[in-house]
Amino acid sequence: MFDVEIYENAAGRSEIAEWLEELNRKAPTSKESRVRLKKIAEYIELLKTYGPQVGASAIKHITGSDLWELRPTQDRIMFAYWRDNKFILLSHFVKKTQKTPAREIEKAKRLLADFLERSG
């Protein structure tokens, strides 16, 4: 079993938590939000259960980095393995191109560096 933690910056803000709250807020009146939220929750549970062995349809390693991409629907959640069987969910974006945008990879790298610096 693995633990999953959501990254928060030094001020306690979390892009992912805010995004999930927004989807949850829209869910009662938006089927798309309900479907996305359900799929995201399912994929996070898969990550908790199987870790990196979950399979290529659910996660993808970002070559040349410590980052991984969780892949529910068109949503992408960038994450990294930390220690003690823990994953840190760093950022998210909606994938619109074949290749993961470099700016999204760099953003996740910055967030991971911040997390590691503050967490030791």
Helices and strands as residue ranges (DSSP letters): E 3-6, H 15-26, H 31-50, G 51-54, E 59-61, E 67-70, E 75-81, E 86-94, H 102-119
